[in-house]
């Protein structure tokens, strides 16, 4: 195997990976739970924002709000993972 060719391919892969990481950081997704709680994440899964509608807050039922938060976070995380999979599809990298 030609080492120069291999090194060039590795450099190209590093450039492509850096571009993917940059693009994921710039993209956002929203996860929601019954429209009462909305979580905004970037493509890396970092939480950027959280909105809670007043009707989601009930002092007598804090557990319901906790459930809504969990569902919205899971929804946003699944969408962020989808962005990651779409961004790395076709690269032929194991685990992606």
C-alpha positions as CSV (number, residue, x, y, z in Angstrom):
1,X,0.0,0.0,0.0
2,X,1.3,3.5,-0.9
3,X,1.9,5.4,2.3
4,X,1.6,8.8,0.6
5,X,-1.8,7.9,-0.7
6,X,-2.9,6.6,2.7
7,X,-1.7,9.8,4.4
8,X,-3.6,11.9,1.8
9,X,-6.8,9.9,2.5
10,X,-6.3,10.3,6.2
11,X,-6.0,14.1,5.8
12,X,-9.1,14.2,3.6
13,X,-11.0,12.2,6.2
14,X,-9.9,14.6,9.0
15,X,-11.0,17.6,6.9
16,X,-14.4,15.9,6.2
17,X,-14.8,15.1,9.9
18,X,-14.0,18.6,11.0
19,X,-16.6,20.0,8.5
20,X,-19.2,17.5,9.8
21,X,-18.6,18.6,13.4
22,X,-18.9,22.3,12.4
23,X,-22.1,21.6,10.5
24,X,-23.6,19.7,13.5
25,X,-22.8,22.5,15.9
26,X,-24.6,25.0,13.6
27,X,-27.8,22.9,13.3
28,X,-30.6,22.8,15.8
29,X,-33.5,20.5,16.6
30,X,-36.5,20.9,18.9
31,X,-38.0,18.2,21.0
32,X,-41.4,18.7,22.5
33,X,-43.8,17.0,25.0
34,X,-47.4,17.7,24.3
35,X,-46.5,21.2,23.1
36,X,-46.1,22.2,26.8
37,X,-42.3,21.8,27.0
38,X,-39.9,22.4,24.2
39,X,-36.1,21.7,24.3
40,X,-33.7,23.1,21.7
41,X,-30.4,21.2,21.0
42,X,-27.6,21.5,18.5
43,X,-26.5,18.6,16.4
44,X,-24.1,17.5,19.0
45,X,-26.9,17.1,21.6
46,X,-26.0,20.1,23.6
47,X,-29.1,21.7,25.2
48,X,-29.4,25.3,23.9
49,X,-32.8,26.3,25.3
50,X,-35.8,25.2,27.3
51,X,-39.4,26.6,27.1
52,X,-42.1,25.7,29.6
53,X,-45.7,26.9,29.0
54,X,-47.4,28.1,32.2
55,X,-50.1,25.5,32.0
56,X,-47.4,22.8,32.3
57,X,-46.7,24.0,35.9
58,X,-48.8,22.6,38.7
59,X,-47.4,22.9,42.2
60,X,-49.5,19.9,43.2
61,X,-48.1,17.7,40.3
62,X,-44.4,18.4,39.9
63,X,-44.0,14.8,38.7
64,X,-46.0,15.6,35.5
65,X,-43.6,18.5,34.7
66,X,-40.6,16.2,35.3
67,X,-42.2,13.7,32.9
68,X,-42.7,16.4,30.2
69,X,-39.1,17.5,30.5
70,X,-37.8,14.0,30.2
71,X,-40.0,13.3,27.1
72,X,-38.9,16.6,25.4
73,X,-35.2,16.0,26.2
74,X,-35.5,12.4,24.8
75,X,-37.3,13.7,21.7
76,X,-34.7,16.4,21.0
77,X,-31.8,13.9,21.6
78,X,-33.3,11.4,19.1
79,X,-33.5,14.2,16.5
80,X,-29.9,15.3,17.2
81,X,-28.7,11.7,16.9
82,X,-30.6,11.5,13.5
83,X,-28.6,14.6,12.4
84,X,-25.4,12.9,13.4
85,X,-26.3,9.7,11.5
86,X,-27.3,11.6,8.4
87,X,-24.1,13.6,8.5
88,X,-21.8,10.5,8.8
89,X,-23.8,8.2,6.5
90,X,-21.7,7.1,3.5
91,X,-18.3,7.8,5.2
92,X,-17.8,4.0,5.7
93,X,-16.6,4.5,9.2
94,X,-17.4,1.7,11.7
95,X,-19.7,2.7,14.4
96,X,-21.3,5.6,12.5
